[in-house]
């Protein structure tokens, strides 16, 4: 039998493929496809803007009522 270019039962190319796969899974800082963040709803965006002080409490309540009213209508 010829065992040239075999390392612990695998060809060097297979070792490279496994190393690349492991690095891709554990090191690459991208989101895993099954674990994506949910998108912000308009109400979430409104709350963030209110927390940042972009408008007053009265304006927040008015805009929130509009969004909730639209939500009820769409159902």
N, CA and C atoms as a LAMMPS dump frame, in Angstrom:
ITEM: TIMESTEP
0
ITEM: NUMBER OF ATOMS
225
ITEM: BOX BOUNDS ff ff ff
-5.0000000000000000e+02 5.0000000000000000e+02
-5.0000000000000000e+02 5.0000000000000000e+02
-5.0000000000000000e+02 5.0000000000000000e+02
ITEM: ATOMS id mol type element x y z
1 1 1 N 0.825 -1.184 0
2 1 2 C 0 0 0
3 1 3 C 0.868 1.246 0
4 2 1 N 0.409 2.251 -0.681
5 2 2 C 1.137 3.508 -0.745
6 2 3 C 0.435 4.506 0.176
7 3 1 N 1.18 5.038 1.148
8 3 2 C 0.606 5.981 2.102
9 3 3 C 1.261 7.345 1.992
10 4 1 N 1.605 7.738 0.809
11 4 2 C 2.195 9.047 0.615
12 4 3 C 1.121 10.125 0.774
13 5 1 N 1.471 11.217 1.411
14 5 2 C 0.58 12.355 1.603
15 5 3 C -0.673 12.023 2.407
16 6 1 N -0.616 11.032 3.296
17 6 2 C -1.728 10.721 4.183
18 6 3 C -1.283 10.991 5.61
19 7 1 N -2.115 11.709 6.342
20 7 2 C -1.796 12.077 7.711
21 7 3 C -2.949 11.62 8.599
22 8 1 N -2.702 10.644 9.437
23 8 2 C -3.705 10.05 10.331
24 8 3 C -4.954 9.628 9.559
25 9 1 N -4.755 9.057 8.417
26 9 2 C -5.854 8.5 7.647
27 9 3 C -6.527 9.451 6.671
28 10 1 N -6.125 10.72 6.66
29 10 2 C -6.765 11.67 5.746
30 10 3 C -5.707 12.37 4.912
31 11 1 N -6.075 12.688 3.705
32 11 2 C -5.226 13.452 2.818
33 11 3 C -5.098 14.881 3.355
34 12 1 N -4.034 15.562 3.012
35 12 2 C -3.781 16.911 3.49
36 12 3 C -4.922 17.868 3.12
37 13 1 N -5.52 17.67 1.973
38 13 2 C -6.621 18.537 1.541
39 13 3 C -7.804 18.416 2.5
40 14 1 N -8.114 17.209 2.979
41 14 2 C -9.212 17.035 3.93
42 14 3 C -8.908 17.728 5.251
43 15 1 N -7.665 17.715 5.694
44 15 2 C -7.298 18.424 6.926
45 15 3 C -7.516 19.928 6.749
46 16 1 N -7.147 20.436 5.589
47 16 2 C -7.348 21.862 5.318
48 16 3 C -8.836 22.196 5.307
49 17 1 N -9.637 21.354 4.691
50 17 2 C -11.082 21.583 4.651
51 17 3 C -11.664 21.592 6.063
52 18 1 N -11.27 20.644 6.913
53 18 2 C -11.785 20.59 8.282
54 18 3 C -11.359 21.81 9.088
55 19 1 N -10.118 22.235 8.935
56 19 2 C -9.64 23.411 9.676
57 19 3 C -10.402 24.658 9.236
58 20 1 N -10.602 24.837 7.944
59 20 2 C -11.348 25.986 7.44
60 20 3 C -12.784 25.95 7.955
61 21 1 N -13.404 24.791 7.949
62 21 2 C -14.772 24.652 8.438
63 21 3 C -14.873 25.001 9.917
64 22 1 N -13.965 24.52 10.721
65 22 2 C -13.979 24.818 12.155
66 22 3 C -13.726 26.295 12.411
67 23 1 N -12.792 26.89 11.687
68 23 2 C -12.533 28.322 11.84
69 23 3 C -13.761 29.117 11.427
70 24 1 N -14.4 28.729 10.353
71 24 2 C -15.589 29.432 9.883
72 24 3 C -16.711 29.372 10.91
73 25 1 N -16.891 28.232 11.543
74 25 2 C -17.967 28.075 12.514
75 25 3 C -17.702 28.865 13.796
76 26 1 N -16.479 28.809 14.313
77 26 2 C -16.216 29.37 15.626
78 26 3 C -15.589 30.756 15.637
79 27 1 N -14.939 31.167 14.583
80 27 2 C -14.201 32.42 14.612
81 27 3 C -14.886 33.535 13.839
82 28 1 N -15.527 33.22 12.759
83 28 2 C -16.136 34.245 11.919
84 28 3 C -17.257 34.924 12.709
85 29 1 N -17.239 36.253 12.794
86 29 2 C -18.193 36.956 13.655
87 29 3 C -19.557 37.23 13.035
88 30 1 N -19.994 36.422 12.126
89 30 2 C -21.296 36.629 11.52
90 30 3 C -22.364 35.88 12.307
91 31 1 N -23.611 36.297 12.132
92 31 2 C -24.715 35.624 12.794
93 31 3 C -24.907 34.231 12.218
94 32 1 N -25.284 33.317 13.078
95 32 2 C -25.612 31.975 12.646
96 32 3 C -27.01 32.041 12.023
97 33 1 N -27.234 31.424 10.865
98 33 2 C -28.511 31.589 10.173
99 33 3 C -29.745 31.289 11.013
100 34 1 N -29.711 30.332 11.893
101 34 2 C -30.886 29.996 12.691
102 34 3 C -31.077 30.893 13.895
103 35 1 N -30.165 31.818 14.153
104 35 2 C -30.223 32.625 15.359
105 35 3 C -30.194 34.117 15.042
106 36 1 N -30.911 34.511 14.076
107 36 2 C -30.93 35.917 13.696
108 36 3 C -31.74 36.731 14.699
109 37 1 N -31.342 37.976 14.845
110 37 2 C -32.098 38.895 15.701
111 37 3 C -33.411 39.237 15.029
112 38 1 N -34.405 39.456 15.85
113 38 2 C -35.674 39.89 15.263
114 38 3 C -35.556 41.36 14.901
115 39 1 N -36.274 41.762 13.896
116 39 2 C -36.232 43.151 13.465
117 39 3 C -37.033 44.004 14.435
118 40 1 N -36.594 45.237 14.611
119 40 2 C -37.301 46.156 15.486
120 40 3 C -38.647 46.516 14.886
121 41 1 N -39.664 46.485 15.732
122 41 2 C -40.991 46.906 15.303
123 41 3 C -41.053 48.428 15.369
124 42 1 N -42.045 49.024 14.729
125 42 2 C -42.172 50.483 14.827
126 42 3 C -42.315 50.964 16.275
127 43 1 N -42.982 50.164 17.112
128 43 2 C -43.123 50.542 18.519
129 43 3 C -41.778 50.505 19.238
130 44 1 N -40.936 49.526 18.92
131 44 2 C -39.584 49.463 19.499
132 44 3 C -38.772 50.694 19.111
133 45 1 N -38.858 51.079 17.857
134 45 2 C -38.125 52.257 17.374
135 45 3 C -38.632 53.514 18.073
136 46 1 N -39.954 53.593 18.247
137 46 2 C -40.544 54.733 18.942
138 46 3 C -40.035 54.814 20.378
139 47 1 N -39.98 53.672 21.067
140 47 2 C -39.493 53.652 22.445
141 47 3 C -38.02 54.046 22.523
142 48 1 N -37.231 53.612 21.57
143 48 2 C -35.809 53.976 21.561
144 48 3 C -35.639 55.474 21.341
145 49 1 N -36.416 56.028 20.427
146 49 2 C -36.319 57.463 20.161
147 49 3 C -36.799 58.283 21.357
148 50 1 N -37.837 57.802 22.044
149 50 2 C -38.323 58.489 23.239
150 50 3 C -37.274 58.433 24.343
151 51 1 N -36.631 57.285 24.505
152 51 2 C -35.581 57.144 25.514
153 51 3 C -34.387 58.044 25.202
154 52 1 N -34.153 58.301 23.928
155 52 2 C -33.046 59.181 23.532
156 52 3 C -33.417 60.653 23.675
157 53 1 N -34.681 60.934 24.013
158 53 2 C -35.109 62.308 24.237
159 53 3 C -35.415 63.086 22.974
160 54 1 N -35.815 62.409 21.926
161 54 2 C -36.081 63.089 20.667
162 54 3 C -37.445 63.78 20.636
163 55 1 N -38.348 63.398 21.549
164 55 2 C -39.626 64.088 21.638
165 55 3 C -40.188 63.975 23.05
166 56 1 N -41.247 64.745 23.336
167 56 2 C -41.802 64.836 24.684
168 56 3 C -42.716 63.653 24.981
169 57 1 N -43.144 63.594 26.245
170 57 2 C -44.039 62.515 26.671
171 57 3 C -45.368 62.594 25.922
172 58 1 N -45.879 63.785 25.736
173 58 2 C -47.149 63.953 25.02
174 58 3 C -47.034 63.467 23.571
175 59 1 N -45.952 63.84 22.912
176 59 2 C -45.742 63.373 21.528
177 59 3 C -45.596 61.859 21.483
178 60 1 N -44.9 61.3 22.477
179 60 2 C -44.729 59.842 22.543
180 60 3 C -46.08 59.153 22.665
181 61 1 N -46.931 59.656 23.564
182 61 2 C -48.242 59.039 23.771
183 61 3 C -49.099 59.135 22.51
184 62 1 N -49.038 60.259 21.821
185 62 2 C -49.814 60.421 20.59
186 62 3 C -49.352 59.434 19.519
187 63 1 N -48.045 59.357 19.34
188 63 2 C -47.499 58.451 18.314
189 63 3 C -47.744 56.994 18.675
190 64 1 N -47.663 56.67 19.957
191 64 2 C -47.925 55.302 20.396
192 64 3 C -49.38 54.931 20.143
193 65 1 N -50.29 55.859 20.415
194 65 2 C -51.714 55.596 20.163
195 65 3 C -51.963 55.367 18.68
196 66 1 N -51.312 56.134 17.835
197 66 2 C -51.458 55.96 16.389
198 66 3 C -50.964 54.58 15.959
199 67 1 N -49.79 54.189 16.463
200 67 2 C -49.24 52.88 16.1
201 67 3 C -50.123 51.74 16.603
202 68 1 N -50.593 51.845 17.829
203 68 2 C -51.457 50.783 18.379
204 68 3 C -52.79 50.732 17.634
205 69 1 N -53.318 51.887 17.24
206 69 2 C -54.563 51.927 16.478
207 69 3 C -54.365 51.271 15.11
208 70 1 N -53.245 51.526 14.463
209 70 2 C -52.958 50.9 13.177
210 70 3 C -52.775 49.396 13.325
211 71 1 N -52.197 48.981 14.44
212 71 2 C -51.998 47.562 14.699
213 71 3 C -53.344 46.85 14.847
214 72 1 N -54.278 47.465 15.543
215 72 2 C -55.6 46.881 15.722
216 72 3 C -56.33 46.798 14.379
217 73 1 N -56.188 47.819 13.575
218 73 2 C -56.867 47.836 12.267
219 73 3 C -56.317 46.761 11.336
220 74 1 N -55.019 46.489 11.422
221 74 2 C -54.412 45.517 10.507
222 74 3 C -54.752 44.078 10.863
223 75 1 N -55.217 43.84 12.066
224 75 2 C -55.568 42.46 12.46
225 75 3 C -56.914 42.11 12.042
